[in-house]
Amino acid sequence: MQLLISEILDQVEAANDLNQKINILRQNDSHIIRTIMRLNYDPFLKMDLPEGEPPFKKILERPAGYSESNLNTEYRRFYIWLTPQPTLPKLKKEALFVTMLESLHWSEAEVLLSAKDRKLHKKYKSLTEDMIR
């Protein structure tokens, strides 16, 4: 079974030294990990959504891996929020984003929201821009 992005970042946080952290990221390298890191650290990549956490239902009792979806699956829909879509109303974009958040495990939703607001380094203190680069 594939690890959730939040589980990978928890492993990075628990690692003892920088080389071990980098190796964990390299072993779990994927498009979604790279996109999450770019969202957090690349000033040119931005989600067309308001800052902050939208109101959505978090099911805290749901165990990891038993969600309707995960970030690896939802990655294909990121184009909706990453590039301006003039034909899609802002309210529709936000509604689609909330629906996606509700389908994710709460820990992955928190990772995505933190990366969107460029605050991933506050949740995972050992993640630095230099380490990611």
Secondary structure, 3 states (H helix, E strand, C coil): CCCCHHHHHHHHHHCCCHHHHHHHHHHCCCHHHHHHHHHHHCCCCCCCCCCCCCCCCCCCCCCCCCCCCCHHHHHHHCHHHHCCCCCCCHHHHHHHHHHHHHHCCHHHHHHHHHHHCCCHHHHCCCCCHHHHC
